[in-house]
Amino acid sequence: MVYDFSAVFKEDADTILDEFLDKYTTYIETDSEDGMSMPIFSNHYRDILNTFKGKFEEEFILNLYEKIAQYEISLKMPYIVIMHELFCLKHLLLAKMAYNERDHLYISQMLTLFQKINNRVAKIYLYQYIDLVLSLNKMRRISIADLVERKTIKHYEDHLVWLTCLAQSVKDKNLDIFPELEETQCSFGKWLNNDGKIIIQNNSKYNTINTLHNNLHQFAQKIFMRMHTDEYDILITYLEKCELISLSIGTE
């Protein structure tokens, strides 16, 4: 699809950029090879806002946002930071459109475009996050393998394997390797509902672990239902919750 917002932003792109950088971002600079300070971060957004000054293909601006997502990932910026930037820039652009009544026709197009931008950025972050989860889970399992006493922790290790399968399944979009969805049928669930009741004699502690484990599988079910959609923002949110709950189970 081709967009044309030039009638709205032809004269105001620089003003919007200045307001955006001043109010809604952390200004980031990186030294270039020749020793000159290059405002890489602001230049990415300058390219984006300059694009709004003329006609452009949808894929062109999506690729610009991919570049800035990759740049911020390299700086280890959290997903929520760039989502905040996207929301704030969208707010500035829509506010500019709404100021003049003649620009109202562009608003629905802008909302549609930013939904696609949000999804493209979420996709980039999702796959980077999955690689991180797979790497961290490998290290956790190696650490557990080094323990002398592993009788109980071995059952938690089984759920790290489960989480690895979940992340890999999402990455590959492969339901054939999706882990057990039923909380009473996974290896940890079977132990928790049998020997675990004897070993964990504190009822409050047992109930906490059981609730966490049930919640973990509920989020896995939500992921399963969305595996073949392009709702990357939702997938990354659910997968993050699965990792956090898995770590909470390990702590308990």
N, C-alpha and C positions, 0 to 999 in steps of 0.2 A: 504493500500500500504506500502511496505517496502522500506526504503531509505538506501543507503550506500555511505557516503561521506568520509569514513575512509582514502581513498587514498589521500585525499586533506588535511584533518584536523587532522590526527592522531598525528602529532608532534606540531601543532601550536595552539591548543585550548587555552592554557594559555596565549600565546602572544596576541591573538585576544581579550581575555577577558580583559587583562590589558589595551589595547588600547581603547577598548569600554568604560570601566569604567572611564578612564582618560579623554577622549575627549567628550563623548556624553551623559553622565548621571550625575545626582546629587547623590552622594554617600549617602546612607541612612543606619543608624544603629539603632538597637532597643535593649534595655536591656532585657536579658533573666531572668527567674525566679531566677537563681543562681547568678545573679549579673554580670555575664560575658557579655561583649559586643559582640553581634552576628551580623555580617554583613549579615542580612537576604536578603537584596536586591541583593548583589553581589553573594550570594550563589545560589539564584534562577537562575541567568544567568550562573553561573558556571555549574550547572546541565544541562542547555540547551546546552552549548557549549561542554560539555563532551559527551553529547548524539551524537553530530556530529562526534565523534571520532570512532564510530562503527556503526553497522547496528541497525536500530530502526523502529518500527511501527509508522505510521503517527499519530495515536491516542495518542501514548505515548507523543510525543512532544507537541501536541495540549493541552493535560492535563497539561503539565508543564507551558505552557503559560496561561492557565486558572488560575493556582495558582498565577503567578506573577501579573495577572490582578486583581485578588481578593485582593492581598496584597496592590497594589497601590490604589485601590478603598478605602480600609480601611484607607489609609493615605490622602484620598480626593485629590488624584492627578488627574488633568484634563485628559480627553480622549486624547487630542492632545499630551500630554507628552509621553504616552506610544506608540502612533503611531509614534512619532519622534524617539523613541528608536528602534522600529521595523525597521523603514526605515534605520537608521544608522547601525544597526547590519547586515541587509541584504546587505548594501553597502560594509561593511568590508568583509563579506563572499564571495560576488561576485567578489570583487577586488582580493581576494586571489585565486579564481578559474581562473580568467582571466589572472593572472600572468603567468601561465603555459599553454601552448597551449593544452596539453593533457587533461586539466581539463574542456575544453569547453563543453564537453558532459554533464557535471553535471549542467550547468547553467540553462537550461530550467527546470530541476527538482527542483532546488532551488527556482526559481521564482514561480513555481506552489505551492510548499510547503508554501512559505511565503504568498501567496494569501490566502491560507486556514488558516494560523495562524492569519493573519490580520482579517479575517472574524470571527474567533472564539473569539478573543479578543473584537471585535466590538459587538458581540452578548452579551458578559458578561456586557460590559458597557451600552449597550442599555437597558437591563432589569433593571439594577441598576438605570439608569437615569429615566426610566419610573416611577419607584417606588418613586423617588424623586419628579418628577413633580406631581404625584397624591397627595403626602403628602403636597407639597407647595400649590397646588390649593385648597386643603381642608382648609388650614389655611387662604388663601386669601378670600375664600367665607365666612368663619366665621367672618373675620374682616369686610367685607362689610355688613354682617348681623347686626353688632353692630352700624352701622352708623344711625344717626337720619334721615338725609335727603337722601333718597334712590331712588327718582323718576328717576333720570337720570342714576345713577351708576348701577341701577338694570339691565339695558340693557347690560352693560359690564359684569355683573355677569353671565348673560345668556351665554356669550361667554366663561367664565371660565368653565361652565358646558360642553360646546361644546368641549373645550380643554381636559377636563377630559375624555370625551367619546372617543376622538381621541387616547389619550395615552392608555386607557384601551383596545381599539380595537386592537391596535398594539401589546400590551402585550399578549392578548389572541388569536391573529390572527383570529379575529372574525369580518367579514364584516357586520354581522347582527346588530352590535351596533355601526357601523361607523357613525359619525355625518354627518349632512347635508353638501353636497359638494358645492352646488350652493350658491354663496355669497349673492344673493338677497332673498334666501328662509330660511336662518337660522333666529332665533329670532332677533339677533342684526342687521342683514342685512335688515330685514323688517322694523325695527324701523328707521335705518339709512336712508333708502330711502323714508321715510314718515315723521313722526314727527321730526326725527333727523335733517332734512333740515330746519325746522322752529327753533328748539332750538339752533342749531349751526349756528349762523348767519354770522360768519366769514368764508368767502368762502375758504380762504387759509387753515384754520383749518379743515374745512369740507373735502376738497380735500385730505388733508394729512391723515385723518382718513379713508376715503373711499379707498385710495390707499393701506394703510396698511392692511385693511380688505380684499381687493381683493387679495393681495399678500399672506395673510394667507391661504385663500381658495385654491390658486394655489398650494401651497406647500402641502396642505392636499390632493389635487388631485394626486400629485406626489407620496405621501405615498400610496394612494389607489391603484395606478397602480403597486406598488411593494410589496403589502401586503403578497403575497404568494411566494415571492422569499426569498433567504437567503442573500440578499444584506444588511447585518446589518449595515455596515459602512455608506451606503447611507440613510438608515432609521433613524439612530441616527442624522445624519446631518440635514435632513429635519425636524425631530421632534424638534430639538434644535431651528431651525429657527422659527418654529410655536410658541414655547414658547416665544422667544424673541419678535416676532411681536405682540403677544398677550399682553405682558407687555407694549410695545410701545403704543398700542391702549389705554390701561388703563391710561398711563401717559398723553396722549393727551386729 
